[in-house]
Amino acid sequence: MSVRSDRAQRYAHVTGWGRYAPAQVLTNRDLERMVDTDDEWIVQRTGIRERRVAAAHETTASMASVAALRAIRTAGIEPDDIDMILLATLTPDYWMPSTAALVKEAIGNTRAAAMDVAAACSGFVYAYATAQAYVTSGMARHVLVIGAELLTRFLDYSDRSTCILFGDGAGAVVLSAADEPGGGLGLELTTEPQGAYMIWLPAGGAKSPPSAETITRGEHYIRMEGRETYRFATRTLATTALAAIEDAGLSPSDIDLFIPHQANIRIIEAVAKGLDLPMDRMYVNLDRYGNTSAASVPIALAEAVNEGRVKVGDHVVIVAFGAGFTSGAVTIQWTADPARGIAGDAAVKPDDVQVRLPVDWDSVDPIPAALAEVMARPGPVDVPLDDVVPGEPEHAHLEVSE
Ligand SMILES: CC(C)(COP(=O)(O)OP(=O)(O)OC[C@H]1O[C@@H](n2cnc3c(N)ncnc32)[C@H](O)[C@@H]1OP(=O)(O)O)[C@@H](O)C(=O)NCCC(=O)NCCS
């Protein structure tokens, strides 16, 4: 992309949204066969009942590409209309190139700038905020913002305190410039580095490059201080959301729906209590997906809209927390026709998108041994789309600025 010369102040509206969840389901009962845990404990302490697991041929880039193309179809634009691709992930396909670069090629975009954003579970909100800055400043017209994770390949399936929490998936939105007011109205981003080692992946980076020893010590798996993380989340999530709401000149009672990071139902209940709101203002789908890190908010947003939970004119708050410790929230005034998302999803099948693989290089089998049996099992089909009419959605209602 080249920097646009006209820099008129604009609004950044969500015009497209889409998500992708792998077909394979890993239930709490499956986990009972792997570690010393039980369904009742997991449901009571977290609210999670099952999560999705990417198949051997899937990667963060492949899941991201499906969600991204669905968001582009929902927006009623072409892949080449996208000026910039921001992909939030803590599980990139490779250290380099960026996963965003792989997605750009897979979706058939020839002109966008593409980069990854690293802010762990807050990554999508950070990427959204960055996209909003590009759009409202007039530097970009359409920005694709993706959150995608393949966490099940970074989990120690002998550590019951972490392996029960996480799952795989991807979600995406298109932010588009318009002169009409709406879209992102208020914003808050925070980082508290004293929490740096509360959730971390010790080896593989410059401090501790991968070696036989780091692998023997299991330092290539996610580690977490659960109680400290829980305390941070309950302390921070409501205050971060409140700051973004006040930045928009609103109060919590003005918000029609919160899309919180889907980590733990008790954390979401604490947010509702902290803001003095009933739980029906909080969207929850963690029972079906677990914590998908940077993918959690965009998957939840896309599902909430497709389920009819969001109307034109509604105020929606996306809010997340994660390793770093980071947190972020955006207050959004919804302006797109919510009905467009289902047709956008139906217009793109997972096989429609191929991420190019390297020549003369074969990765070893990516599936952790403990998951192999579950992966071999036939899973339910992905999204139940049979009841929708496939096809391209009509062009978006919103007039996008030229
Ligand atoms: C991880 C988490 C669910 C644990 O719940 P908790 O109520 O804090 O539980 P504790 O860690 O205090 O452990 C309580 C007991 O359950 C045990 N336990 C931990 N995991 C278990 C499991 N999967 N099954 C059964 N028992 C388990 C512990 O060993 C401990 O036993 P003990 O009392 O004999 O020592 C919770 O701390 C949490 O959700 N933290 C935030 C995590 C998060 O959101 N991370 C992602 C950030 S983006």
PDBQT file of the ligand as one rigid body, heavy atoms in Angstrom, charges set to zero:
ROOT
HETATM    1  C1  LIG A 501      -6.859 -21.738  35.644  1.00  0.00    +0.000 C 
HETATM    2  C2  LIG A 501      -8.080 -21.555  36.526  1.00  0.00    +0.000 C 
HETATM    3  C3  LIG A 501      -9.309 -22.073  35.802  1.00  0.00    +0.000 C 
HETATM    4  C4  LIG A 501      -7.889 -22.358  37.791  1.00  0.00    +0.000 C 
HETATM    5  O1  LIG A 501      -9.027 -22.172  38.633  1.00  0.00    +0.000 OA
HETATM    6  P1  LIG A 501      -8.807 -21.839  40.171  1.00  0.00    +0.000 P 
HETATM    7  O2  LIG A 501     -10.146 -21.778  40.783  1.00  0.00    +0.000 OA
HETATM    8  O3  LIG A 501      -7.951 -20.607  40.241  1.00  0.00    +0.000 OA
HETATM    9  O4  LIG A 501      -8.043 -23.109  40.663  1.00  0.00    +0.000 OA
HETATM   10  P2  LIG A 501      -6.622 -23.185  41.395  1.00  0.00    +0.000 P 
HETATM   11  O5  LIG A 501      -5.527 -22.887  40.421  1.00  0.00    +0.000 OA
HETATM   12  O6  LIG A 501      -6.702 -22.357  42.649  1.00  0.00    +0.000 OA
HETATM   13  O7  LIG A 501      -6.600 -24.708  41.743  1.00  0.00    +0.000 OA
HETATM   14  C5  LIG A 501      -7.520 -25.289  42.665  1.00  0.00    +0.000 C 
HETATM   15  C6  LIG A 501      -7.241 -26.774  42.722  1.00  0.00    +0.000 C 
HETATM   16  O8  LIG A 501      -7.694 -27.381  41.491  1.00  0.00    +0.000 OA
HETATM   17  C7  LIG A 501      -6.626 -28.157  40.948  1.00  0.00    +0.000 C 
HETATM   18  N1  LIG A 501      -6.731 -28.141  39.493  1.00  0.00    +0.000 N 
HETATM   19  C8  LIG A 501      -6.133 -27.320  38.600  1.00  0.00    +0.000 A 
HETATM   20  N2  LIG A 501      -6.487 -27.649  37.353  1.00  0.00    +0.000 NA
HETATM   21  C9  LIG A 501      -7.367 -28.666  37.453  1.00  0.00    +0.000 A 
HETATM   22  C10 LIG A 501      -8.081 -29.411  36.522  1.00  0.00    +0.000 A 
HETATM   23  N3  LIG A 501      -7.999 -29.188  35.191  1.00  0.00    +0.000 N 
HETATM   24  N4  LIG A 501      -8.899 -30.373  36.965  1.00  0.00    +0.000 NA
HETATM   25  C11 LIG A 501      -9.020 -30.652  38.271  1.00  0.00    +0.000 A 
HETATM   26  N5  LIG A 501      -8.345 -29.961  39.215  1.00  0.00    +0.000 NA
HETATM   27  C12 LIG A 501      -7.528 -28.983  38.812  1.00  0.00    +0.000 A 
HETATM   28  C13 LIG A 501      -5.373 -27.490  41.449  1.00  0.00    +0.000 C 
HETATM   29  O9  LIG A 501      -4.278 -28.391  41.433  1.00  0.00    +0.000 OA
HETATM   30  C14 LIG A 501      -5.762 -27.106  42.835  1.00  0.00    +0.000 C 
HETATM   31  O10 LIG A 501      -5.664 -28.241  43.670  1.00  0.00    +0.000 OA
HETATM   32  P3  LIG A 501      -5.115 -28.092  45.183  1.00  0.00    +0.000 P 
HETATM   33  O11 LIG A 501      -6.098 -27.181  45.855  1.00  0.00    +0.000 OA
HETATM   34  O12 LIG A 501      -5.140 -29.492  45.653  1.00  0.00    +0.000 OA
HETATM   35  O13 LIG A 501      -3.765 -27.485  45.042  1.00  0.00    +0.000 OA
HETATM   36  C15 LIG A 501      -8.277 -20.061  36.906  1.00  0.00    +0.000 C 
HETATM   37  O14 LIG A 501      -7.257 -19.655  37.778  1.00  0.00    +0.000 OA
HETATM   38  C16 LIG A 501      -8.271 -19.168  35.708  1.00  0.00    +0.000 C 
HETATM   39  O15 LIG A 501      -9.155 -19.213  34.881  1.00  0.00    +0.000 OA
HETATM   40  N6  LIG A 501      -7.273 -18.258  35.618  1.00  0.00    +0.000 N 
HETATM   41  C17 LIG A 501      -7.177 -17.363  34.495  1.00  0.00    +0.000 C 
HETATM   42  C18 LIG A 501      -6.623 -18.108  33.332  1.00  0.00    +0.000 C 
HETATM   43  C19 LIG A 501      -6.778 -17.372  32.049  1.00  0.00    +0.000 C 
HETATM   44  O16 LIG A 501      -7.763 -16.741  31.815  1.00  0.00    +0.000 OA
HETATM   45  N7  LIG A 501      -5.765 -17.484  31.205  1.00  0.00    +0.000 N 
HETATM   46  C20 LIG A 501      -5.767 -16.955  29.917  1.00  0.00    +0.000 C 
HETATM   47  C21 LIG A 501      -5.479 -15.519  29.949  1.00  0.00    +0.000 C 
HETATM   48  S1  LIG A 501      -5.702 -14.808  28.386  1.00  0.00    +0.000 SA
ENDROOT
TORSDOF 0
